[in-house]
Amino acid sequence: MSKRRRKDGGQALVEFSLVAPILFLLLFSVIQLGLLFGAQNGLVNGVRETARRAATYRVAATTFVDGTLTASICQAVADELQRQLSRAMPGFDWNNITAGQVTYRYDLNPDSSTYFLSADVDVTYSHPLYVPLVSFFFDASDGAVDGTLALTAREQMRIENPPQTLTDTDEACPAW
């Protein structure tokens, strides 16, 4: 009877060695996807909070006439974005933001005669892929094979101010 158990033990080892690579690939894929979804949620939350902060600044109509936003507003919004993303995304690196901008824009109200002001925050972040074998499958999905995956988030917040009679225009902070 002991001879039979030895043969069964060897068979189980062979079966495990055949199944283990697939099992570990699935396990590490779940881990990498969890990291990506967590980063995407952190990015969306950080951009939303930054848009809320950007909406608190009262940008006067004259700003759009002379075409300049004050540097202090742009810097304050950029600082808020960095603070929010550092808190919401583990391993956040400001240098991985590949595109980002805050735009204050006048849009037409439903009455079609007046305009309202909104603050738009748009960010693209290159999130590093941490799991080497699995990253091969995710890396090219954003169009570039660079060891990162581009995550994007955009939020628009309406600034509650009296309706304006300006033309449809916008003013942007310098891109990050």
MIBATOR-566541 format. One record per atom (N, C-alpha, C): x, y, z; residue in three letters; atom name. Coordinates in pm, whole numbers, always signed. Layout:
REM MIBATOR-566541
@u = X v = Y w = Z code = ALA site = CA
...
END
This chain:
REM MIBATOR-566541
@u = +81 v = -119 w = +0 code = MET site = N
@u = +0 v = +0 w = +0 code = MET site = CA
@u = +86 v = +126 w = +0 code = MET site = C
@u = +202 v = +126 w = +60 code = SER site = N
@u = +288 v = +244 w = +62 code = SER site = CA
@u = +344 v = +274 w = -76 code = SER site = C
@u = +363 v = +174 w = -161 code = LYS site = N
@u = +411 v = +198 w = -296 code = LYS site = CA
@u = +308 v = +278 w = -376 code = LYS site = C
@u = +183 v = +250 w = -353 code = ARG site = N
@u = +79 v = +321 w = -427 code = ARG site = CA
@u = +73 v = +470 w = -388 code = ARG site = C
@u = +95 v = +499 w = -266 code = ARG site = N
@u = +93 v = +639 w = -222 code = ARG site = CA
@u = +207 v = +718 w = -285 code = ARG site = C
@u = +322 v = +660 w = -301 code = ARG site = N
@u = +434 v = +730 w = -363 code = ARG site = CA
@u = +403 v = +767 w = -508 code = ARG site = C
@u = +338 v = +679 w = -581 code = LYS site = N
@u = +303 v = +709 w = -720 code = LYS site = CA
@u = +202 v = +823 w = -727 code = LYS site = C
@u = +105 v = +825 w = -635 code = ASP site = N
@u = +6 v = +933 w = -634 code = ASP site = CA
@u = +71 v = +1066 w = -600 code = ASP site = C
@u = +168 v = +1066 w = -511 code = GLY site = N
@u = +237 v = +1189 w = -474 code = GLY site = CA
@u = +313 v = +1248 w = -591 code = GLY site = C
@u = +376 v = +1169 w = -669 code = GLY site = N
@u = +447 v = +1218 w = -786 code = GLY site = CA
@u = +353 v = +1274 w = -891 code = GLY site = C
@u = +237 v = +1213 w = -903 code = GLN site = N
@u = +139 v = +1260 w = -1000 code = GLN site = CA
@u = +86 v = +1398 w = -961 code = GLN site = C
@u = +62 v = +1419 w = -833 code = ALA site = N
@u = +13 v = +1547 w = -786 code = ALA site = CA
@u = +116 v = +1657 w = -811 code = ALA site = C
@u = +245 v = +1625 w = -794 code = LEU site = N
@u = +350 v = +1723 w = -818 code = LEU site = CA
@u = +354 v = +1764 w = -965 code = LEU site = C
@u = +339 v = +1669 w = -1055 code = VAL site = N
@u = +337 v = +1699 w = -1198 code = VAL site = CA
@u = +215 v = +1784 w = -1233 code = VAL site = C
@u = +99 v = +1749 w = -1179 code = GLU site = N
@u = -23 v = +1826 w = -1206 code = GLU site = CA
@u = -9 v = +1969 w = -1155 code = GLU site = C
@u = +47 v = +1985 w = -1034 code = PHE site = N
@u = +66 v = +2118 w = -979 code = PHE site = CA
@u = +163 v = +2200 w = -1063 code = PHE site = C
@u = +269 v = +2137 w = -1111 code = SER site = N
@u = +366 v = +2211 w = -1193 code = SER site = CA
@u = +306 v = +2254 w = -1326 code = SER site = C
@u = +206 v = +2183 w = -1374 code = LEU site = N
@u = +139 v = +2224 w = -1498 code = LEU site = CA
@u = +37 v = +2336 w = -1473 code = LEU site = C
@u = -27 v = +2335 w = -1359 code = VAL site = N
@u = -133 v = +2431 w = -1329 code = VAL site = CA
@u = -78 v = +2559 w = -1263 code = VAL site = C
@u = +33 v = +2548 w = -1192 code = ALA site = N
@u = +86 v = +2660 w = -1114 code = ALA site = CA
@u = +113 v = +2786 w = -1196 code = ALA site = C
@u = +175 v = +2780 w = -1315 code = PRO site = N
@u = +198 v = +2905 w = -1390 code = PRO site = CA
@u = +70 v = +2980 w = -1423 code = PRO site = C
@u = -33 v = +2909 w = -1459 code = ILE site = N
@u = -161 v = +2973 w = -1491 code = ILE site = CA
@u = -222 v = +3032 w = -1364 code = ILE site = C
@u = -215 v = +2956 w = -1255 code = LEU site = N
@u = -269 v = +3003 w = -1128 code = LEU site = CA
@u = -197 v = +3131 w = -1082 code = LEU site = C
@u = -65 v = +3133 w = -1088 code = PHE site = N
@u = +10 v = +3251 w = -1045 code = PHE site = CA
@u = -12 v = +3369 w = -1140 code = PHE site = C
@u = -27 v = +3344 w = -1269 code = LEU site = N
@u = -56 v = +3451 w = -1363 code = LEU site = CA
@u = -190 v = +3516 w = -1330 code = LEU site = C
@u = -290 v = +3435 w = -1301 code = LEU site = N
@u = -420 v = +3490 w = -1262 code = LEU site = CA
@u = -413 v = +3566 w = -1130 code = LEU site = C
@u = -341 v = +3513 w = -1034 code = LEU site = N
@u = -328 v = +3578 w = -905 code = LEU site = CA
@u = -259 v = +3714 w = -919 code = LEU site = C
@u = -149 v = +3720 w = -991 code = PHE site = N
@u = -78 v = +3846 w = -1008 code = PHE site = CA
@u = -155 v = +3943 w = -1096 code = PHE site = C
@u = -236 v = +3893 w = -1188 code = SER site = N
@u = -323 v = +3981 w = -1268 code = SER site = CA
@u = -426 v = +4049 w = -1179 code = SER site = C
@u = -483 v = +3976 w = -1086 code = VAL site = N
@u = -579 v = +4035 w = -993 code = VAL site = CA
@u = -512 v = +4141 w = -907 code = VAL site = C
@u = -390 v = +4115 w = -862 code = ILE site = N
@u = -317 v = +4213 w = -782 code = ILE site = CA
@u = -290 v = +4339 w = -863 code = ILE site = C
@u = -242 v = +4325 w = -988 code = GLN site = N
@u = -213 v = +4442 w = -1071 code = GLN site = CA
@u = -339 v = +4520 w = -1103 code = GLN site = C
@u = -448 v = +4452 w = -1133 code = LEU site = N
@u = -575 v = +4521 w = -1159 code = LEU site = CA
@u = -623 v = +4594 w = -1036 code = LEU site = C
@u = -606 v = +4535 w = -919 code = GLY site = N
@u = -644 v = +4603 w = -796 code = GLY site = CA
@u = -566 v = +4731 w = -775 code = GLY site = C
@u = -436 v = +4726 w = -803 code = LEU site = N
@u = -353 v = +4847 w = -793 code = LEU site = CA
@u = -398 v = +4953 w = -893 code = LEU site = C
@u = -430 v = +4911 w = -1015 code = LEU site = N
@u = -474 v = +5007 w = -1118 code = LEU site = CA
@u = -609 v = +5069 w = -1084 code = LEU site = C
@u = -704 v = +4987 w = -1038 code = PHE site = N
@u = -835 v = +5040 w = -1002 code = PHE site = CA
@u = -825 v = +5134 w = -882 code = PHE site = C
@u = -740 v = +5099 w = -786 code = GLY site = N
@u = -720 v = +5188 w = -672 code = GLY site = CA
@u = -660 v = +5321 w = -714 code = GLY site = C
@u = -564 v = +5317 w = -805 code = ALA site = N
@u = -503 v = +5440 w = -855 code = ALA site = CA
@u = -603 v = +5524 w = -934 code = ALA site = C
@u = -686 v = +5459 w = -1015 code = GLN site = N
@u = -787 v = +5533 w = -1092 code = GLN site = CA
@u = -887 v = +5599 w = -999 code = GLN site = C
@u = -931 v = +5527 w = -896 code = ASN site = N
@u = -1024 v = +5587 w = -799 code = ASN site = CA
@u = -959 v = +5704 w = -726 code = ASN site = C
@u = -832 v = +5690 w = -690 code = GLY site = N
@u = -760 v = +5799 w = -625 code = GLY site = CA
@u = -746 v = +5919 w = -715 code = GLY site = C
@u = -719 v = +5895 w = -844 code = LEU site = N
@u = -705 v = +6004 w = -940 code = LEU site = CA
@u = -838 v = +6078 w = -958 code = LEU site = C
@u = -945 v = +6005 w = -974 code = VAL site = N
@u = -1077 v = +6067 w = -990 code = VAL site = CA
@u = -1113 v = +6148 w = -866 code = VAL site = C
@u = -1088 v = +6092 w = -748 code = ASN site = N
@u = -1120 v = +6163 w = -625 code = ASN site = CA
@u = -1034 v = +6289 w = -610 code = ASN site = C
@u = -905 v = +6280 w = -640 code = GLY site = N
@u = -818 v = +6396 w = -630 code = GLY site = CA
@u = -855 v = +6506 w = -727 code = GLY site = C
@u = -890 v = +6469 w = -849 code = VAL site = N
@u = -931 v = +6569 w = -949 code = VAL site = CA
@u = -1064 v = +6632 w = -909 code = VAL site = C
@u = -1156 v = +6553 w = -855 code = ARG site = N
@u = -1284 v = +6608 w = -811 code = ARG site = CA
@u = -1264 v = +6710 w = -697 code = ARG site = C
@u = -1182 v = +6674 w = -599 code = GLU site = N
@u = -1157 v = +6766 w = -488 code = GLU site = CA
@u = -1084 v = +6893 w = -535 code = GLU site = C
@u = -995 v = +6878 w = -631 code = THR site = N
@u = -925 v = +6995 w = -685 code = THR site = CA
@u = -1021 v = +7084 w = -761 code = THR site = C
@u = -1114 v = +7026 w = -836 code = ALA site = N
@u = -1214 v = +7107 w = -907 code = ALA site = CA
@u = -1303 v = +7181 w = -808 code = ALA site = C
@u = -1336 v = +7116 w = -697 code = ARG site = N
@u = -1414 v = +7185 w = -594 code = ARG site = CA
@u = -1337 v = +7304 w = -539 code = ARG site = C
@u = -1210 v = +7285 w = -519 code = ARG site = N
@u = -1126 v = +7394 w = -467 code = ARG site = CA
@u = -1113 v = +7505 w = -572 code = ARG site = C
@u = -1094 v = +7467 w = -697 code = ALA site = N
@u = -1081 v = +7567 w = -804 code = ALA site = CA
@u = -1209 v = +7647 w = -819 code = ALA site = C
@u = -1322 v = +7587 w = -788 code = ALA site = N
@u = -1450 v = +7657 w = -802 code = ALA site = CA
@u = -1472 v = +7760 w = -692 code = ALA site = C
@u = -1391 v = +7757 w = -588 code = THR site = N
@u = -1408 v = +7856 w = -481 code = THR site = CA
@u = -1348 v = +7991 w = -516 code = THR site = C
@u = -1260 v = +7995 w = -616 code = TYR site = N
@u = -1198 v = +8122 w = -655 code = TYR site = CA
@u = -1295 v = +8199 w = -744 code = TYR site = C
@u = -1315 v = +8323 w = -712 code = ARG site = N
@u = -1400 v = +8409 w = -792 code = ARG site = CA
@u = -1316 v = +8473 w = -902 code = ARG site = C
@u = -1334 v = +8423 w = -1021 code = VAL site = N
@u = -1261 v = +8476 w = -1135 code = VAL site = CA
@u = -1350 v = +8583 w = -1199 code = VAL site = C
@u = -1303 v = +8704 w = -1199 code = ALA site = N
@u = -1384 v = +8816 w = -1247 code = ALA site = CA
@u = -1394 v = +8814 w = -1399 code = ALA site = C
@u = -1499 v = +8875 w = -1448 code = ALA site = N
@u = -1519 v = +8883 w = -1593 code = ALA site = CA
@u = -1407 v = +8959 w = -1660 code = ALA site = C
@u = -1345 v = +9052 w = -1588 code = THR site = N
@u = -1235 v = +9128 w = -1646 code = THR site = CA
@u = -1114 v = +9039 w = -1674 code = THR site = C
@u = -1103 v = +8929 w = -1602 code = THR site = N
@u = -994 v = +8834 w = -1626 code = THR site = CA
@u = -1000 v = +8784 w = -1769 code = THR site = C
@u = -1118 v = +8763 w = -1819 code = PHE site = N
@u = -1133 v = +8710 w = -1953 code = PHE site = CA
@u = -1115 v = +8818 w = -2059 code = PHE site = C
@u = -1135 v = +8941 w = -2021 code = VAL site = N
@u = -1116 v = +9050 w = -2115 code = VAL site = CA
@u = -968 v = +9074 w = -2139 code = VAL site = C
@u = -889 v = +9077 w = -2029 code = ASP site = N
@u = -745 v = +9100 w = -2048 code = ASP site = CA
@u = -669 v = +8969 w = -2071 code = ASP site = C
@u = -732 v = +8854 w = -2053 code = GLY site = N
@u = -673 v = +8726 w = -2089 code = GLY site = CA
@u = -570 v = +8672 w = -1991 code = GLY site = C
@u = -576 v = +8712 w = -1865 code = THR site = N
@u = -477 v = +8662 w = -1769 code = THR site = CA
@u = -545 v = +8614 w = -1643 code = THR site = C
@u = -510 v = +8497 w = -1603 code = LEU site = N
@u = -546 v = +8449 w = -1470 code = LEU site = CA
@u = -429 v = +8483 w = -1378 code = LEU site = C
@u = -459 v = +8515 w = -1256 code = THR site = N
@u = -349 v = +8545 w = -1166 code = THR site = CA
@u = -270 v = +8417 w = -1138 code = THR site = C
@u = -140 v = +8433 w = -1128 code = ALA site = N
@u = -52 v = +8319 w = -1103 code = ALA site = CA
@u = -82 v = +8255 w = -969 code = ALA site = C
@u = -129 v = +8333 w = -873 code = SER site = N
@u = -158 v = +8276 w = -742 code = SER site = CA
@u = -273 v = +8177 w = -747 code = SER site = C
@u = -373 v = +8203 w = -830 code = ILE site = N
@u = -484 v = +8108 w = -845 code = ILE site = CA
@u = -434 v = +7979 w = -908 code = ILE site = C
@u = -358 v = +7990 w = -1015 code = CYS site = N
@u = -307 v = +7871 w = -1083 code = CYS site = CA
@u = -217 v = +7789 w = -991 code = CYS site = C
@u = -130 v = +7856 w = -915 code = GLN site = N
@u = -40 v = +7785 w = -824 code = GLN site = CA
@u = -117 v = +7719 w = -710 code = GLN site = C
@u = -218 v = +7787 w = -658 code = ALA site = N
@u = -298 v = +7729 w = -550 code = ALA site = CA
@u = -372 v = +7605 w = -596 code = ALA site = C
@u = -424 v = +7607 w = -717 code = VAL site = N
@u = -495 v = +7490 w = -769 code = VAL site = CA
@u = -396 v = +7376 w = -794 code = VAL site = C
@u = -278 v = +7405 w = -848 code = ALA site = N
@u = -177 v = +7301 w = -870 code = ALA site = CA
@u = -131 v = +7241 w = -738 code = ALA site = C
@u = -113 v = +7323 w = -636 code = ASP site = N
@u = -74 v = +7273 w = -504 code = ASP site = CA
@u = -183 v = +7183 w = -445 code = ASP site = C
@u = -308 v = +7223 w = -464 code = GLU site = N
@u = -419 v = +7141 w = -415 code = GLU site = CA
@u = -424 v = +7006 w = -486 code = GLU site = C
@u = -401 v = +7006 w = -616 code = LEU site = N
@u = -400 v = +6879 w = -690 code = LEU site = CA
@u = -288 v = +6789 w = -639 code = LEU site = C
@u = -172 v = +6843 w = -619 code = GLN site = N
@u = -60 v = +6763 w = -570 code = GLN site = CA
@u = -89 v = +6709 w = -430 code = GLN site = C
@u = -149 v = +6789 w = -345 code = ARG site = N
@u = -182 v = +6744 w = -209 code = ARG site = CA
@u = -287 v = +6634 w = -213 code = ARG site = C
@u = -390 v = +6652 w = -295 code = GLN site = N
@u = -498 v = +6552 w = -302 code = GLN site = CA
@u = -447 v = +6421 w = -360 code = GLN site = C
@u = -368 v = +6427 w = -467 code = LEU site = N
@u = -320 v = +6303 w = -529 code = LEU site = CA
@u = -217 v = +6232 w = -442 code = LEU site = C
@u = -135 v = +6308 w = -370 code = SER site = N
@u = -38 v = +6246 w = -279 code = SER site = CA
@u = -109 v = +6169 w = -169 code = SER site = C
@u = -223 v = +6220 w = -128 code = ARG site = N
@u = -300 v = +6155 w = -22 code = ARG site = CA
@u = -382 v = +6037 w = -74 code = ARG site = C
@u = -430 v = +6046 w = -198 code = ALA site = N
@u = -524 v = +5946 w = -249 code = ALA site = CA
@u = -458 v = +5831 w = -325 code = ALA site = C
@u = -336 v = +5851 w = -376 code = MET site = N
@u = -272 v = +5749 w = -459 code = MET site = CA
@u = -140 v = +5703 w = -396 code = MET site = C
@u = -132 v = +5577 w = -355 code = PRO site = N
@u = -5 v = +5527 w = -301 code = PRO site = CA
@u = +104 v = +5532 w = -409 code = PRO site = C
@u = +220 v = +5580 w = -374 code = GLY site = N
@u = +331 v = +5587 w = -468 code = GLY site = CA
@u = +319 v = +5699 w = -570 code = GLY site = C
@u = +238 v = +5800 w = -541 code = PHE site = N
@u = +217 v = +5909 w = -637 code = PHE site = CA
@u = +347 v = +5984 w = -663 code = PHE site = C
@u = +373 v = +6015 w = -790 code = ASP site = N
@u = +490 v = +6093 w = -830 code = ASP site = CA
@u = +442 v = +6205 w = -922 code = ASP site = C
@u = +463 v = +6330 w = -880 code = TRP site = N
@u = +416 v = +6446 w = -957 code = TRP site = CA
@u = +472 v = +6445 w = -1099 code = TRP site = C
@u = +592 v = +6390 w = -1118 code = ASN site = N
@u = +654 v = +6387 w = -1250 code = ASN site = CA
@u = +584 v = +6293 w = -1347 code = ASN site = C
@u = +495 v = +6207 w = -1299 code = ASN site = N
@u = +423 v = +6115 w = -1386 code = ASN site = CA
@u = +296 v = +6176 w = -1444 code = ASN site = C
@u = +266 v = +6300 w = -1410 code = ILE site = N
@u = +152 v = +6367 w = -1474 code = ILE site = CA
@u = +198 v = +6410 w = -1612 code = ILE site = C
@u = +140 v = +6347 w = -1713 code = THR site = N
@u = +182 v = +6375 w = -1851 code = THR site = CA
@u = +101 v = +6488 w = -1913 code = THR site = C
@u = -17 v = +6513 w = -1863 code = ALA site = N
@u = -98 v = +6624 w = -1912 code = ALA site = CA
@u = -191 v = +6667 w = -1800 code = ALA site = C
@u = -200 v = +6795 w = -1779 code = GLY site = N
@u = -288 v = +6844 w = -1675 code = GLY site = CA
@u = -312 v = +6992 w = -1693 code = GLY site = C
@u = -437 v = +7033 w = -1673 code = GLN site = N
@u = -467 v = +7174 w = -1690 code = GLN site = CA
@u = -595 v = +7208 w = -1616 code = GLN site = C
@u = -599 v = +7331 w = -1568 code = VAL site = N
@u = -720 v = +7388 w = -1510 code = VAL site = CA
@u = -765 v = +7497 w = -1604 code = VAL site = C
@u = -893 v = +7493 w = -1639 code = THR site = N
@u = -949 v = +7592 w = -1731 code = THR site = CA
@u = -1073 v = +7653 w = -1667 code = THR site = C
@u = -1080 v = +7784 w = -1666 code = TYR site = N
@u = -1201 v = +7853 w = -1626 code = TYR site = CA
@u = -1273 v = +7893 w = -1754 code = TYR site = C
@u = -1400 v = +7857 w = -1764 code = ARG site = N
@u = -1470 v = +7875 w = -1890 code = ARG site = CA
@u = -1611 v = +7926 w = -1868 code = ARG site = C
@u = -1653 v = +8016 w = -1956 code = TYR site = N
@u = -1791 v = +8060 w = -1957 code = TYR site = CA
@u = -1868 v = +7974 w = -2056 code = TYR site = C
@u = -1977 v = +7916 w = -2008 code = ASP site = N
@u = -2065 v = +7834 w = -2092 code = ASP site = CA
@u = -2204 v = +7895 w = -2094 code = ASP site = C
@u = -2276 v = +7868 w = -2200 code = LEU site = N
@u = -2409 v = +7924 w = -2219 code = LEU site = CA
@u = -2510 v = +7861 w = -2122 code = LEU site = C
@u = -2587 v = +7945 w = -2054 code = ASN site = N
@u = -2695 v = +7897 w = -1967 code = ASN site = CA
@u = -2810 v = +7844 w = -2052 code = ASN site = C
@u = -2899 v = +7767 w = -1993 code = PRO site = N
@u = -3014 v = +7716 w = -2069 code = PRO site = CA
@u = -3103 v = +7825 w = -2128 code = PRO site = C
@u = -3098 v = +7946 w = -2071 code = ASP site = N
@u = -3182 v = +8054 w = -2126 code = ASP site = CA
@u = -3126 v = +8110 w = -2256 code = ASP site = C
@u = -3007 v = +8065 w = -2296 code = SER site = N
@u = -2941 v = +8103 w = -2422 code = SER site = CA
@u = -2911 v = +8253 w = -2434 code = SER site = C
@u = -2911 v = +8324 w = -2323 code = SER site = N
@u = -2878 v = +8466 w = -2331 code = SER site = CA
@u = -2769 v = +8505 w = -2232 code = SER site = C
@u = -2746 v = +8424 w = -2132 code = THR site = N
@u = -2643 v = +8454 w = -2033 code = THR site = CA
@u = -2548 v = +8335 w = -2019 code = THR site = C
@u = -2435 v = +8362 w = -1955 code = TYR site = N
@u = -2332 v = +8261 w = -1940 code = TYR site = CA
@u = -2303 v = +8235 w = -1793 code = TYR site = C
@u = -2257 v = +8112 w = -1763 code = PHE site = N
@u = -2211 v = +8080 w = -1629 code = PHE site = CA
@u = -2064 v = +8039 w = -1636 code = PHE site = C
@u = -1996 v = +8054 w = -1525 code = LEU site = N
@u = -1854 v = +8022 w = -1517 code = LEU site = CA
@u = -1836 v = +7884 w = -1457 code = LEU site = C
@u = -1745 v = +7805 w = -1515 code = SER site = N
@u = -1715 v = +7673 w = -1460 code = SER site = CA
@u = -1564 v = +7655 w = -1454 code = SER site = C
@u = -1522 v = +7569 w = -1363 code = ALA site = N
@u = -1381 v = +7534 w = -1349 code = ALA site = CA
@u = -1365 v = +7389 w = -1395 code = ALA site = C
@u = -1279 v = +7366 w = -1493 code = ASP site = N
@u = -1252 v = +7232 w = -1545 code = ASP site = CA
@u = -1111 v = +7191 w = -1504 code = ASP site = C
@u = -1098 v = +7070 w = -1449 code = VAL site = N
@u = -968 v = +7014 w = -1416 code = VAL site = CA
@u = -955 v = +6885 w = -1495 code = VAL site = C
@u = -848 v = +6875 w = -1574 code = ASP site = N
@u = -826 v = +6760 w = -1661 code = ASP site = CA
@u = -683 v = +6710 w = -1638 code = ASP site = C
@u = -668 v = +6581 w = -1599 code = VAL site = N
@u = -536 v = +6528 w = -1565 code = VAL site = CA
@u = -517 v = +6391 w = -1629 code = VAL site = C
@u = -398 v = +6368 w = -1683 code = THR site = N
@u = -356 v = +6235 w = -1730 code = THR site = CA
@u = -231 v = +6197 w = -1651 code = THR site = C
@u = -238 v = +6078 w = -1591 code = TYR site = N
@u = -129 v = +6030 w = -1504 code = TYR site = CA
@u = -77 v = +5898 w = -1557 code = TYR site = C
@u = +54 v = +5886 w = -1571 code = SER site = N
@u = +116 v = +5760 w = -1615 code = SER site = CA
@u = +147 v = +5676 w = -1492 code = SER site = C
@u = +59 v = +5580 w = -1466 code = HIS site = N
@u = +75 v = +5497 w = -1346 code = HIS site = CA
@u = +169 v = +5380 w = -1377 code = HIS site = C
@u = +272 v = +5361 w = -1294 code = PRO site = N
@u = +365 v = +5250 w = -1320 code = PRO site = CA
@u = +298 v = +5115 w = -1300 code = PRO site = C
@u = +338 v = +5019 w = -1382 code = LEU site = N
@u = +291 v = +4882 w = -1368 code = LEU site = CA
@u = +394 v = +4806 w = -1285 code = LEU site = C
@u = +350 v = +4751 w = -1173 code = TYR site = N
@u = +443 v = +4695 w = -1075 code = TYR site = CA
@u = +473 v = +4548 w = -1095 code = TYR site = C
@u = +381 v = +4471 w = -1151 code = VAL site = N
@u = +400 v = +4326 w = -1162 code = VAL site = CA
@u = +458 v = +4296 w = -1299 code = VAL site = C
@u = +585 v = +4254 w = -1306 code = PRO site = N
@u = +657 v = +4245 w = -1434 code = PRO site = CA
@u = +591 v = +4155 w = -1539 code = PRO site = C
@u = +556 v = +4035 w = -1506 code = LEU site = N
@u = +502 v = +3943 w = -1605 code = LEU site = CA
@u = +364 v = +3987 w = -1653 code = LEU site = C
@u = +283 v = +4034 w = -1561 code = VAL site = N
@u = +147 v = +4075 w = -1594 code = VAL site = CA
@u = +147 v = +4208 w = -1668 code = VAL site = C
@u = +243 v = +4295 w = -1639 code = SER site = N
@u = +245 v = +4426 w = -1703 code = SER site = CA
@u = +259 v = +4415 w = -1855 code = SER site = C
@u = +313 v = +4305 w = -1902 code = PHE site = N
@u = +323 v = +4282 w = -2046 code = PHE site = CA
@u = +186 v = +4287 w = -2113 code = PHE site = C
@u = +85 v = +4237 w = -2046 code = PHE site = N
@u = -50 v = +4233 w = -2103 code = PHE site = CA
@u = -121 v = +4369 w = -2095 code = PHE site = C
@u = -88 v = +4449 w = -1994 code = PHE site = N
@u = -156 v = +4577 w = -1976 code = PHE site = CA
@u = -83 v = +4694 w = -2041 code = PHE site = C
@u = +46 v = +4679 w = -2063 code = ASP site = N
@u = +130 v = +4793 w = -2100 code = ASP site = CA
@u = +88 v = +4859 w = -2231 code = ASP site = C
@u = +63 v = +4784 w = -2333 code = ALA site = N
@u = +33 v = +4843 w = -2464 code = ALA site = CA
@u = -112 v = +4887 w = -2479 code = ALA site = C
@u = -194 v = +4867 w = -2378 code = SER site = N
@u = -336 v = +4901 w = -2392 code = SER site = CA
@u = -361 v = +5051 w = -2401 code = SER site = C
@u = -263 v = +5135 w = -2362 code = ASP site = N
@u = -279 v = +5279 w = -2376 code = ASP site = CA
@u = -206 v = +5334 w = -2498 code = ASP site = C
@u = -152 v = +5246 w = -2581 code = GLY site = N
@u = -89 v = +5289 w = -2705 code = GLY site = CA
@u = +61 v = +5306 w = -2697 code = GLY site = C
@u = +121 v = +5288 w = -2580 code = ALA site = N
@u = +266 v = +5303 w = -2566 code = ALA site = CA
@u = +319 v = +5191 w = -2477 code = ALA site = C
@u = +432 v = +5135 w = -2516 code = VAL site = N
@u = +496 v = +5030 w = -2436 code = VAL site = CA
@u = +608 v = +5098 w = -2356 code = VAL site = C
@u = +571 v = +5144 w = -2236 code = ASP site = N
@u = +666 v = +5221 w = -2155 code = ASP site = CA
@u = +665 v = +5182 w = -2007 code = ASP site = C
@u = +601 v = +5073 w = -1973 code = GLY site = N
@u = +598 v = +5029 w = -1834 code = GLY site = CA
@u = +498 v = +5103 w = -1748 code = GLY site = C
@u = +412 v = +5184 w = -1812 code = THR site = N
@u = +309 v = +5258 w = -1739 code = THR site = CA
@u = +176 v = +5244 w = -1812 code = THR site = C
@u = +70 v = +5278 w = -1742 code = LEU site = N
@u = -63 v = +5281 w = -1802 code = LEU site = CA
@u = -121 v = +5420 w = -1779 code = LEU site = C
@u = -167 v = +5484 w = -1885 code = ALA site = N
@u = -220 v = +5620 w = -1874 code = ALA site = CA
@u = -360 v = +5617 w = -1813 code = ALA site = C
@u = -375 v = +5686 w = -1702 code = LEU site = N
@u = -504 v = +5701 w = -1635 code = LEU site = CA
@u = -547 v = +5846 w = -1651 code = LEU site = C
@u = -673 v = +5868 w = -1681 code = THR site = N
@u = -722 v = +6004 w = -1700 code = THR site = CA
@u = -844 v = +6031 w = -1614 code = THR site = C
@u = -859 v = +6157 w = -1578 code = ALA site = N
@u = -976 v = +6200 w = -1502 code = ALA site = CA
@u = -1004 v = +6345 w = -1538 code = ALA site = C
@u = -1132 v = +6377 w = -1547 code = ARG site = N
@u = -1172 v = +6514 w = -1577 code = ARG site = CA
@u = -1295 v = +6546 w = -1494 code = ARG site = C
@u = -1296 v = +6666 w = -1440 code = GLU site = N
@u = -1409 v = +6710 w = -1358 code = GLU site = CA
@u = -1440 v = +6854 w = -1390 code = GLU site = C
@u = -1568 v = +6887 w = -1388 code = GLN site = N
@u = -1613 v = +7023 w = -1412 code = GLN site = CA
@u = -1703 v = +7064 w = -1297 code = GLN site = C
@u = -1675 v = +7179 w = -1239 code = MET site = N
@u = -1758 v = +7233 w = -1131 code = MET site = CA
@u = -1807 v = +7371 w = -1171 code = MET site = C
@u = -1934 v = +7392 w = -1151 code = ARG site = N
@u = -1993 v = +7522 w = -1181 code = ARG site = CA
@u = -1965 v = +7618 w = -1067 code = ARG site = C
@u = -1925 v = +7738 w = -1103 code = ILE site = N
@u = -1900 v = +7843 w = -1004 code = ILE site = CA
@u = -2027 v = +7925 w = -993 code = ILE site = C
@u = -2082 v = +7930 w = -874 code = GLU site = N
@u = -2208 v = +8000 w = -854 code = GLU site = CA
@u = -2183 v = +8150 w = -845 code = GLU site = C
@u = -2209 v = +8217 w = -951 code = ASN site = N
@u = -2198 v = +8362 w = -956 code = ASN site = CA
@u = -2312 v = +8415 w = -1041 code = ASN site = C
@u = -2336 v = +8543 w = -1040 code = PRO site = N
@u = -2445 v = +8596 w = -1122 code = PRO site = CA
@u = -2420 v = +8568 w = -1270 code = PRO site = C
@u = -2524 v = +8544 w = -1347 code = PRO site = N
@u = -2506 v = +8520 w = -1491 code = PRO site = CA
@u = -2435 v = +8636 w = -1558 code = PRO site = C
@u = -2350 v = +8606 w = -1653 code = GLN site = N
@u = -2272 v = +8707 w = -1725 code = GLN site = CA
@u = -2326 v = +8720 w = -1868 code = GLN site = C
@u = -2298 v = +8832 w = -1930 code = THR site = N
@u = -2341 v = +8853 w = -2069 code = THR site = CA
@u = -2221 v = +8854 w = -2162 code = THR site = C
@u = -2115 v = +8784 w = -2124 code = LEU site = N
@u = -1995 v = +8777 w = -2208 code = LEU site = CA
@u = -2016 v = +8678 w = -2322 code = LEU site = C
@u = -1921 v = +8676 w = -2412 code = THR site = N
@u = -1923 v = +8574 w = -2516 code = THR site = CA
@u = -1863 v = +8446 w = -2460 code = THR site = C
@u = -1886 v = +8335 w = -2528 code = ASP site = N
@u = -1835 v = +8205 w = -2484 code = ASP site = CA
@u = -1683 v = +8203 w = -2496 code = ASP site = C
@u = -1613 v = +8200 w = -2384 code = THR site = N
@u = -1468 v = +8209 w = -2385 code = THR site = CA
@u = -1413 v = +8126 w = -2270 code = THR site = C
@u = -1284 v = +8104 w = -2272 code = ASP site = N
@u = -1221 v = +8033 w = -2162 code = ASP site = CA
@u = -1081 v = +8086 w = -2139 code = ASP site = C
@u = -1029 v = +8060 w = -2020 code = GLU site = N
@u = -896 v = +8102 w = -1980 code = GLU site = CA
@u = -834 v = +7988 w = -1902 code = GLU site = C
@u = -714 v = +7948 w = -1942 code = ALA site = N
@u = -651 v = +7831 w = -1880 code = ALA site = CA
@u = -524 v = +7869 w = -1805 code = ALA site = C
@u = -500 v = +7795 w = -1697 code = CYS site = N
@u = -371 v = +7805 w = -1630 code = CYS site = CA
@u = -267 v = +7736 w = -1717 code = CYS site = C
@u = -140 v = +7767 w = -1701 code = PRO site = N
@u = -38 v = +7694 w = -1776 code = PRO site = CA
@u = -44 v = +7545 w = -1744 code = PRO site = C
@u = -19 v = +7462 w = -1844 code = ALA site = N
@u = -24 v = +7316 w = -1824 code = ALA site = CA
@u = +86 v = +7273 w = -1730 code = ALA site = C
@u = +63 v = +7166 w = -1657 code = TRP site = N
@u = +163 v = +7114 w = -1563 code = TRP site = CA
@u = +263 v = +7031 w = -1635 code = TRP site = C
END
